[in-house]
Amino acid sequence: MPMSADEVSETFPIHWLVWHNNYEELRVALNNKKWSSEELETLDPRGRTPLLLAVTLGYNECVHALLSAGVNVCCERDGWTAVQEATARGDCGLLAAVLARRDHARHAARVAALPALLRRLSLAPDFYVEMKWEFTSWIPLVSRICPFDTYRVYKRGANVRVDTTLLGFHDNQWERGDRTYIFSGQGDSAKLLELDHIAGTVWTERVEGSVSADEWPLPQASHLSHRLRTPVHINYLDTDKICFERSKSGIWGWRQDKMENVNGYECKVFSANNVEIVSKTRWEHVPRSERRTVRAPPLAGLLAAADDEGAPPPPPPDREDVADMPDLNPSWEQYFDESVEECEIGRPREITSKVKKFRATLWLCEDYPLELQEQIMPILDLMASISSPHFVKLKDFIQLQLPSGFPVKIEIPIFHVINARISFGNIFARDTSVRYVECVPEGDRLTCLIDDTCFAIGRGYREAGPVSEDRIASIADDDEELLHYAIQQSLMEAGTQRDQVDVWEALRGARPATPTPPALVSTVNVDEDLEQTMLQRAIAESLRSAAGADEEQKEESPEVETVEGDDELKAALALSAAEHEARRAQIRDEQKALDEVLRLSMNDK
């Protein structure tokens, strides 16, 4: 039964004021502390907090009043956060207010969590490990352009150093560099250094104290403009459908649990089945003039050669101008009545979505030298708060209820020629020697010694000024854009440039609280048309080989001989042929073993 006006105003007093845009009364009530902090976060029948309702409706005065009262700006509904809803409104002033308060909330959370984080770091044993994520392919030329990144992590006491090659994202291209982040804990405060080894510069930030929300600077105009011209994204999965099963090896009838050696450690192999990812993109705030089709990058043509199925998804609906779109205005009776379905408010949504199903493979080691909770989790907490968002997603992945053991490697096939792979390796620099690191055997255990100079600034670096909070927010947003672009590139089937799935989201335990990102592309300076042609021909030849094409015909293909860069392409095809022949040899050996087993079983009878 629908509620009356008196019942709604009594049950949802803050929402009632926001719904009617009664910001003066709302401001007075908030200044008088009429409601507790819990009441300020009450959800209405549609799952919105008062702030999220005000943002969705575009009531700037109500938004400012609620933000001044200190409400939680990190709220969300259906995966869309307050910042994303403000972006979708297309209102620069509204977005600036919400985004600034969101950045301030992140800073305050970092400072508040610092003492406990420093204690956890100090108590955890020292270590060195390399954390690598990459996209791989069994086709050589494909592997050369697939995105990748490696984090080298040094930990000693409350000091952490992370080396990475990630530099930035510009014009849909990777920008590679040589960066180092150094985190030094000192009592209940800490210092963060960012070193650019190529430019010879260092940025410094002290993580201590807390700036009041009123003193927090607004985002730069260029950053706001970029957000308002860029669609927003979310990616999530239904974890109830995921199940882990032990992979098997051997021939039929004599199969056993599969074990593999990964980076020198015996690992149990598991498959994660029923992984279903949903990716959504909102466009309503993007002006029509900005909705031009993005130029297809190298992987688009590559995958077009590998897959002839499916048609390109339709572009988002066009409209004359974002400002001309009338808002959806249901009555308050409809909005606050739970029995009324599909009661949307605010700007009409323009959403494109994609659902993708796949299975993942995990390699878990029972006796790995690192402990997840004791050593890895504090590092991920640190990097998630000071650096890139995909550390947040790796942390979420590790917090899943995985089978026992350390996840030394995770591999996710996202296309029939491309896999996403995440792995830990070179633990304690045992495989490859690393400067500043020494591994010392002590009986049946290993100890990692990290030199103090690892956390010092070398000579020749010039101070580039303090790391402003606006810069940190910009770095995080750029990294989100980077990661999203890389996943988009790697998922593209023929003509489906708008398909997006976040690698780290593949095994996440919950829907994201923040939008999920893009990543990198190689800065190899080659002629794009030639590169496209070579890639398409290489993959076509490789697929024909896998289907049983004769090797001589493949090597004598007249099509390949007409391509420039003949030697490089022939070498790539030769490698593919060799790998294919190795697989065929393995199949023959297994068949021989099966025949022998059957022969022996017949003799026993």
N, C-alpha and C positions, 0 to 999 in steps of 0.2 A: 504494500500500500504506500503511495507517495507521501512524503512528509510535507507538513505545512510550512509556511515561511517561519513561524515561531519555532518550530521543531528544528529546522535547518539552522537558524541563527543561534539556537541554544547548543545544538550538537556540534556544529562547525562554525563557531563565531568568527574566527580569523578568515576562513575561506569565504564566509558570507560578506564580510567587508571588502575583501579583494574582488569577489565576483561583481560587486556593484561599484568598484573603483572608488570606494569611500576612503581615500588615502588620508584625509585630515583626521577622521575619527580613529583610523588605524594607527597613525603616528602618535596621537595622544595616548592611546591605550598602551602602545609599546613603550613609550617614555615613562609611563606610570607602572611598568612591570606588571601589567594585569595578568599576563600568562606566564607559566613556567617554560623552561627551555624544552621540556618534553611536549608541552601543548603546542609550541611553535612548529614542531615537526610532525604534527598529526596528519594522517593521510585522509583525503576525502574519499567518497565512494569510487572515484576513478583512479585512485592510487597516487594522487598528487599532494605534495606539501603546499602550504600557502605560497611559498616562494616560487615553486614550479608552476603553480596556477597563474600567478601574476606575470611570470616570464612568458608563458604560453599565450596569455591574452595580450601581452605587450603593454601592460600598465606600468609605466616607468616609475611613477611616484610611489606606488605600492612596493615595487621592487626595491627602491632606494630606502624606504622606511624599514622593510624587513631586513635588508642587508645591514643597516645601521644598528638593528637590534641583535645582530650576531647570529642569525639563523644559519643552518648548515647549507652551504652553497654547493656541496658535492652530492646533492640529491639527484635521483633519476627516476624515470618511469619507462618501462618497456626497453630499458637499455639506453635511452636517450637522456643525457645529462642536462643540467640547467644551462651550461655553456653552449651545448649543441642546440638547445631550444632557443636560446638567445640569438645564436647565429642564424637559425632558420627564420627568425622574425625579420631579419634584414635590417635591424635598427642598430646603427653604429654606437649610439650612446648607451643603449641597453646592454649591448655586448661588452662594451668597455667596462661598465660597472660590475657586471657579473664575472667577467674574466679576471679583473683586478682582484676581486674578493676571493676568487678561486685560487689564484696564485698566492695570495696572502695566507689562505688556509693551508696550502701545501707547505709554505715556509714555516708556519707556526707548528705544524705537525712534525716537521723535521727537527726543529729545535727541541720540542717536547720529548721526542723519542731518543735524542742524542745520548743522554747519560746511560740509559739502559743498553743502548747499542754499543757504546764504548766498553761497558763492563763485559758484554758478551764477546766482543772482539778480544779483549785482554785475556779472557779465560780460555779461549779456543786455541788449540795447538797451531803453531806456525806452519805455513805450507806455500807451495807454488803449484799452479795448475793452469792449463790452457783450455779455454772454453770456446769451441768453434761451432758456428752455424753456417750452413752453406746449402746451395742447391746444386745437385749433381746430376750427371747423365752419363749413360754408357756410350754416348756418341761424343768423340773428342771435341769437335768444333762447337758443340753445344755447351760442353763443360766450360769452355773458355770464356763464355759471356755470362754464365750463371752467377748471380750475386753470392757473396760470401763475406764473412768477417770473423776474426779471431780475437778474443780477449785474453791477454796474458795477465794473470792475477798473482800478485805477491802479497803475502800477509805476514806481518811480524808484530806481535803485541797488539796495540791499538792503531797500528799504521797499516794502510792498504795502498797498493799501487796497482793501477790497471792500465795496460798498454793496448791501444787499438789503432786500426788503420782507417777508421771512419772519420771523414772530414766534413762532408756536407752533401746537400742536394740542390742541384741547379739545372734548370731546363731539362728535366727528366734524365739527368746523367749522374753517374757516380762521381763524387769528388773524393779521391783517395788522398790520404796524408799520413802523418805520423804523430799521434797524440798520446799524451800520458796524463792520467788523473792520479793525484797523490792526496790521500786523506790521512791527516796526522791528528790523533787524539791527544789532548792535553787536559787532564782533569775532567771537568764537565763541559769543556769547550773543544772545538776542533777547527782545523784549518784545511781548506780545500785548495789545491793547486791544479791548474790546468796548463800543461806545457805543450807548445807547438814546436816540435823539434826541427821542422823545416824552416819556419819563420824565425825561430830563436826567441820566442816570446813566452811569457808566463803570466797567467791571470791568478789572482789571489782572492780568496773569500774566507772570512772567519764566520763559522757557524755558531753564533752565540747571541743571546738576547732575542728580542722580538720587536719588530717595528709595529706600531699600532695600525689598525686597518685604515684609519683615516689618513695616515701619512703614507700609505702605500701608493706608489706611482701608477698611473694609468698605462695600459699597453701603448706601444707606439702606433701611430696612425697607419703606417705601412703594414704592420702586423694585422690590424683590424681589417684593413682593406683586403688583404689576402684571404682572410677567413671568410669574408662576405662574398668573395668571388669563387670559393672552393666548396664543393659538396662535402657533407659530413657523413661519416661512416660508423657503423657498429658491426661487430662480428661476435657470434656466440654459438654455443652448441647445447644440445640436450644431453647432459651427462648420465641421465638414467638409462640411456640406451647403450652405453659403453660397457664392454666386458673384456677382461684380459684372459687369454688362453695361452697355454704353453705350446710353443711351436715344436713340431716333430721333425725328425730326420730319419733317413734310411729308406729301404724299399718296402713295398707293401707286405704286410704280415710280420715284418721285423722292425717296426718303427719304434723309436725311443725319443725321450726328451732331448731337444736340440741344445747343444752347447757350442759356443764359438769363442775364439780368442780375439779380444778387442784391445789394442794397445798394450798387449802383454798380459792381459787378465782374462781368466776363464769366466764367461758370462752365460747366464741362462737367457734364452731367447723367448720373448713373449710377443704375441700379436694382440693389438687392441682393435676389436671389431665394433661395428655399428657406430662409427664416428660420423656424425652428421653436423655439418657446419652451415649456419645461415649467415649470409652477409647482406646488409642493407645500406643503401645510400640515399640521402635526401638532397633534393635539388631545388626546392621551392624558392630559396633565397638567392639562387644564382641567376643573374640577369641573362636574358635571352642572347645578348651579344657575346656573352662569355661561354655559351654552351656549344662552342664549335667542337667538332670531333678532334680528339687528340691524335696527333700523327702516330701511326703504328710504329712501335719500336722493333728492334731486331727479333725478339722472340715471337712477335705476332706472325711474321712471315715464316719463321722456322716451324712453328706449330701448325700453321696452315698447310705445310707440306706433309705433316705427319697425320693429320686428321681431316677427313672430308665430311665428318658428320656435323649436324647441327647448323643452325642459321644464326646470324648475329642478332642480339637482342634489340628490340626497338629503342630508339632514343627517348629520353624523358619528354613528357608533353611540353610543347611550346606554349608560350603565352605572351601577350603584348609587353607586359612589364610587371615586375614584382609588386610595385606599389599599387597597381590596378586590381590586384586580386582581392576580392572581398573576403573578410573573415567569416568563419562558420559561427553562427550565433544561435545556438539552441537556448531554450528557456532554462531558467534555474530549476524549474520542476523536472525537466528532462535530465539535466546534468546531475542533480543530487538524488535521482531515483535509480537505484541499482538495477531495477528490472528493465530499464531501457538500455538496449544494447547499441554499440557503435555510436556513441555520443561524442564525436570529436569537436574540439573547439580551436579557436585561433586560426592561423593561416592554413588553408588547405594543403595537405601534405602531398608531395610528389616523390614517391619512393620507388626505386628499382631494387630488386632482391635476387639473390642467388642461393640455392641450396646445393651443397656438394657432399657426397658420401665417399668415404674411403676407409682404409684400415692402416694402422700404424704398426711399426715393429720397435720393440724395446730390447736393449741388451742390459741385463742387470747383473751386477757382480756382488757376491756375498762378502768378500774379503778385500774390498777396495780400501786403500789407505786413508781416504777422506770420509768424514761423517757428514751426512746431509744436514741434520739439525744443528750440530755443534759447530761446524766450520763453514759450510756453504751458505746456509741461510743468513747468517749475519752479513756476509758479503753482498748477498742479493738485496737484503734490506737497505744496506748502505748505497749500493749503486742505483737501486730503484728510486731512492730519495734525492740523489744528486746528479743522476745522469739520465740514461735513456729508458723509455717506457717498456722496451722489450725485456728489460731485467724484471720488471713487474710481472710480465707474462711468464717468464721462466720460473719465477718464484711461485706463481699460481700453479704452474704445471707440477713442480716438485711437491707442492702441498696436496696433490691428489692422493687418493688411497691406492698407491701403486703396490704391486707385489714386492716382497722383501728384496733388498739389495740396492746398490747404488746405480742410478741410470747412466751408465758409461756412454751409451749412444742411443739416440732415438732417430728413426727414419720414417718419413711419411711420404708415400707415393702420391703426388698430386697430379701427375699426368703420366701417360704410359712411357714417356722418355725422360721424365724429370722427377727427382726425389728431393725432398727437403730433409736435411740431416743435421742433427745437433749432437755434439760429442764432447766429452772431457778427455784430455790426453796429456801426455808428457808430465805426469804427476811427479812432483819433487825434482823435475828436470832429469829424470832417469833415462829417458829415451834420447834426448838431445840436450847437450850442456847449455846452460843459460847463465849469463853474467849475473852476479850477485847471489846465485843460488848454489847450495852445496847439500848433497844428500848423504847422511851419515848413518850406516847400519849400527844398530844397538841391539845385539842379540837377535831376537825374532821380529824386531820392529825397526822401522825407519824413522829418522828424525830429519826434518828439513831446516837448514840454517840459512837465514836471509841476512845479507850484509846491510849495515845501517846506511851505507852510501846509496843504496837503492832508493831511499826516500828523500835524498837531498837534491837540490837544484844544482846542476853542473854549471861550469863556467860558460860565459858567452850568451846567457839569456838576459833579455831586457824586460823590465816590468811593463806590462801592457795595461796596468790599472786593475782595480778590484773587479771581481765578477759581480755585476749587478744582478738583482733578482729578475729584472726584466730580461737580461741576457740568458739567465738560467731557464726562464719560461720559454724563451724563444728557441733555445737549444732543444728543450723537450718537445716542443711543437714541431720543429724541423725533423727531429728523429722519428716522431710519429708519422710524418709525411714520408720520410725515407722508407720506413718499414712497410707502410701501406703500399707504396709504389712497387717494391720488390715482390711482394706477395701477388700483387695484381699482375705483374709481368709474368711470373712463373705459373700462374693459373690460367693464362689466356689460352683458350682453345681457338679454333679458327674463327677470327672475327669477333671474339667476345672480349673486347677490351675493357668492359666494365665489370668483369668478374673479379671479386676480391675475397680472399680468405687469409687470415693471419696465422702464420706458422705456429706461433706460441699458443694461439687459441685452440689448436687442434686437440689438445687434451686438457683444456681448462676446466676448473670445477665450478665456475659460475659465469654469469653474463658479465661483460666488462663494465666497469664504472667509468671508463674513459674511452674515447674513440680509439680505434686501432689503426695503425700506422702504415708507412711505406718504406722502402729502403734503397738500394744502390744500383747504379749501372756502370759498366766499365768505361774508362776514358780512352779506350783504344782508338787511335785516329786512323780509321780505314774508310775507304769509300763504301757508303752504306748500301748502295745498289749492288755492288760486287759482293759484299758480305752477305746480303740477303740471298743472292743467287747461290753462292757457295753453300750456305747453310741449308737451303731448301734441297739442293741436289745431294748434299751429304746425307741428310736424314732419309731422303727418298731411297738412295742407294742402300743405306743400312737396313731399312725396313724390308726392301726386296731381298736382301741377303738373309734376314731373319726368317723370311717366308720360304726359304729354300732355293733362292736363285743361284744359278751356277756361278762359282767364283770367277771363272775366266770371263764370262759375259760381263760381270760387274767391273772387272779391271779394264776391259776393253770398251766400256760404255762411251759411244761417240759424244753423248751429251756432256760428260765430264771433261772430255778433252778440249771442248770449246771454251771452257771457263778459264779466265785469267787466274793466276796463282795456282797453276796446274800441280806443281810439286807438293804444295801444302795440302791440297785436297786429296791427292793420291795417298799421301802419308796418312791422312785421317781415315780414308776408306780402308787402307791396309790394316790399321789398328782395329777398326770395327770388324773386319773380316777375321782377324786373328782371334779376337774375343769370341766371335761367333763359332769359330772352329773349336776353340777350347770348350765352349759349352756343349757342342756336339760330341766332343771326345768324352766329356764327363757323362753324358747320357749313354754313350756306347758302353763305357765302363760299368755303369749301373746295370745296364741290360745284361752284360756278361755275368755280373755277380748274381743277378736274379736267375739266369739260366743255370748257373752252377748250383745254386741253392735248390732249385727244382730238381736238377739231376740227382743230387745227393739224397733229397727226400724220397725220390722214386727208388733209389738203390736200397734205402733203409727198409722200405716196404718189402 
